Amino acid sequence: MAEDLDAIATAVVDACVAFQTATDAAQRAAAERVLLDFRRADGAVAFGLGVLARTALPAAQFHAIGAIHDGVARGWASLAPAAREQIEQGVL
């Protein structure tokens, strides 16, 4: 799982940099697609927490918090108590 989170964090950071440095609409759209897919992923909460733990890039942290928010909004009631506590401790 740690390797997966490392790869996800790298992909989010790369997409943030690509979005910020895009020289045309196609590059920007491709980076945006990666970031939106990240936020919509089934594991968005865990992925977001993983990205927060692995990067200091503000844009990546922004998208990580967005992923956590979106994931929590979709499924707070179905989260296990331990997952809720991890979110509360990690984000608040």
C-alpha positions, 0 to 999 in steps of 0.5 A: 500500500505504501508503494501505491501511495508513493505513486499516487503522491508522485502522480498528483505532484506531477499533475499539479506541476503540469497544470501550472506549467502547461503551455496549451489547453490540451496539457492543462486538460490532461493534468486537470483530468488526473487531479479530478480523477484523484478526487473522485477515486473510491479511496480518495480519503486514504489517498488524500491522507497519503499525499498530505504525508508525502508532499509539501507542494501547496497545490498538491496539498490543496488537491489532497484536502479536496480529495479528503473532503469529497471522499468524506462527503460521499461516505462519512456514514459508512466509514469505520470508526478508526477511519473517522478518527484518522481523518479527524486527527490527520486533518484537524 
